Structure formats: C-alpha cells, structure tokens
Amino acid sequence: MTEQKISDGQGLGIAGLVLGILAIPLGIIPCTFFIALIFGVVGIVLSSIALSQASRHKAAKGLIIAALVCSILGTAFAMFWGLTLGRGAKVFEKVMKKEFREEFGKEFEDAFDSFSEEMEDVLEELEEDLDDEADTLEKNLEEANEESDL
Amino acid sequence: MRNRIYRESYIKINLIFGVIILLIFIYSGIFSTEKQNHPIPSFYLEISGERPLSSGLSGSFSEIIRGNFNNAKNYNIYGMRIFIFFAAQLFFRIVFSFIYHYKILFHRLVILSDCTISSLFFITCFWPFILNILNHI
C-alpha cells in the first residue's frame, strides 16, 4: 500500500518526461514542429495528471516536475514555429496578392485594351461593309426602277 | 523505497530512449533517398513553401546510415551533427544505465552528470537551429 502511494503518478510522469524530452529537439527543428506540438501538449496533460496524483498521495514529485518543464519547453518551441509560420503565411498572402495585382493585373488590362481596340476595328470594318452593301442595293434599286419606267 | 522507484524510473527512461533512437536509425535504414519514400513530410515546407534549415534531414540520415557521408552533406549540411547527437545519446543511455545499475557512482551524481552532459551536447549539436530560432525572434 505504501509502495503504491509513493509510486503514484510515476508511470504517467515517465510517459510525460519521454514525450517532453522528445518534444524539445522536435520543436527546435522547424520541419517537425507539428509532431513536437502534439508530444508537448500530451506531455503537459500527462504530467499535470501525474502531479495531481502525486500531490494527493504525497508521492515523489521530482521526475514529474522535470516532465512538466520539458513538455512546456518543447511546446513553447513548437508554438514559436507555428506562430512564425502563421505570420509568414499572412505576409506571403499579402505579397502574392500585391504581386498578382502588379503582374497579372497589368497583363489583364493590356489584354483587355488590345481586345477592345480589335473589336472597334472589326466593328468599323463591318459598318463600312454594310454601307457599301446598302449603296449597291440602292443603286440596283434605282437601276431597276429606271428600267421599269422605260 | 523512493530510491528504488527512481532507480527503476531512470532505467525505464533510458531503455525507452534507447529503443526510440534505434527506431530512428531503422527508419533511416528502411527509407532511402534513391526511392524518395520517406513518409514524414516537412510540415513547414508544405505550409509555407519555404525551405527551412532542417529540410532534407531524413535524407541525410539515410545517407549516413548507408555510409555515404558526402551525399549526406548535400541533403542537409547539419545532418551529421544531429546524427552524432542521436548516436551519442544511444551510447550515453547504455553507459549511464550500466553505471547506475552497478552503482559505480552515486545515483544522484549519475543523474546530474547525465543531465549536464546531455544538455551541453544538445546545445552544441543543435546550435545552428537554436541560432535560427533566435534570428527569427
């Protein structure tokens, strides 16, 4: 019974310490910050449960406190990369929008202008053709009328 | 009684870390850069589209495991440092567990030296990554 009381929370403490220690290098490495975040948060939860169990039964707390510290440190590193990435993503979005407007906006404008110019030319040509056709029709009609009068 | 618990805990933790480091080496051995079949993606690269300092570490580890040290540098310049850290940790886990189990030194002294040596070694090997974090602040 005494042994049970003294060792209360030690299993969870060991699990928390392992996860916390793993979270530190994984959190420092930018590529694996997401895994570190999971390990760190789970480590904090396990260590907190272990700490409450140990406090309740007045068991040894050294290992559990070490687990909590390591988990918090690992989570902090992981969160740092997460926040940097979030900030970076916003900047990236703004830059991309600006670049899109500058690069493609101009292209679209130029393309639209050239298209409208072409359309105007085509319309003018069509109008000229229609006028010519109308003139020839009128001439033909006049000739036909003259022939019938004669 | 408390001493026994700590003794068991220390050995257990060393054993767990030893197994994890061995699994990392097996992972690097199974997946190769030739096949490009590493299953863990770079979350940072995927989200930001920017190549981080740690990009290519898995590839570098795979090359080191196969003895291609020059190729390992091409994948990640700091791959060797990090690999040495893990290899040294595996060695430390075995040595410190041995010292602890056979009571060659006082238990507190073993734990304290382990924490100090491992922390200093960690800072030395991960220094470029720590500097990277400091530069981003």
Contacts between the chains, C-beta under 8 A, distances in Angstrom:
chain1	res1	chain2	res2	distance
A	2	B	1	7.0
A	3	B	1	6.2
A	6	B	1	5.5
A	6	B	2	6.0
A	6	B	5	6.3
A	7	B	5	5.2
A	10	B	5	6.0
A	10	B	9	6.1
A	13	B	9	7.6
A	14	B	9	5.7
A	14	B	12	5.8
A	14	B	13	6.0
A	14	B	16	7.6
A	17	B	13	6.3
A	18	B	13	6.4
A	18	B	16	5.3
A	18	B	17	7.1
A	18	B	20	7.8
A	21	B	17	7.4
A	22	B	20	7.1
A	24	B	122	7.7
A	25	B	85	7.9
A	25	B	122	7.1
A	25	B	126	6.5
A	28	B	126	5.5
A	28	B	129	4.7
A	28	B	130	6.5
A	28	B	133	6.7
A	29	B	54	4.3
A	29	B	57	6.9
A	29	B	129	6.2
A	30	B	44	4.4
A	30	B	52	3.8
A	30	B	53	6.4
A	30	B	54	5.3
A	30	B	129	7.9
A	30	B	132	7.5
A	31	B	42	4.1
A	31	B	43	6.5
A	31	B	44	5.3
A	31	B	45	6.9
A	31	B	52	5.9
A	31	B	54	4.4
A	31	B	55	6.4
A	31	B	57	6.7
A	32	B	40	7.5
A	32	B	43	7.2
A	32	B	54	7.4
A	33	B	43	6.5
A	33	B	44	6.7
A	34	B	43	4.3
A	35	B	40	7.9
A	60	B	2	5.2
A	60	B	5	6.4
A	60	B	6	7.1
A	62	B	6	7.8
A	63	B	6	7.2
A	63	B	9	5.8
A	77	B	133	7.2
A	80	B	133	6.4
A	80	B	136	7.6
A	81	B	44	6.8
A	84	B	136	5.4
A	85	B	44	6.4
A	85	B	47	5.6
A	85	B	48	5.6
A	88	B	48	5.3
A	88	B	50	7.1
A	89	B	47	6.6
A	89	B	48	6.4
A	92	B	48	6.8
A	92	B	49	7.2
